[in-house]
Amino acid sequence: MDYRFSKDFFGHYQVEISPEQEAFSHWLTNEIGRNQNRCKQVIDSVQKLQQKQCWDFDLNGQTLHLALTREQAIIHPGFDDVDDDLNDEGLCEHDYRQNADCGLEDFALLIRAWYEFISG
């Protein structure tokens, strides 16, 4: 997974990431932001999964939900009522921005890098 972190002129943190992984960008900037404690909580949970000390971890955000297993990380909308956003095919108009997944190892690298970025 390729990504790049930056801070704009106004001090807002940003993540550039591939379009199919865009939900991770939104999750990092909006759900984690500069909250080092919350970020550390996720890092600790990833470590427990990697050490096979637990089976899964879920973190509900204001708009996005993170689900971790021993093998993958998944971001999806954190609310149940998405019917208003459905198009004629029954797909959410914002699926490409609200849904993404990757391997746990890639996610571990991403979240640790984010922690270093917001801590520095």
Order of alpha helices (4+ residues) and beta strands (2+ residues): beta-beta-alpha-alpha-beta-beta-beta-alpha-beta-alpha
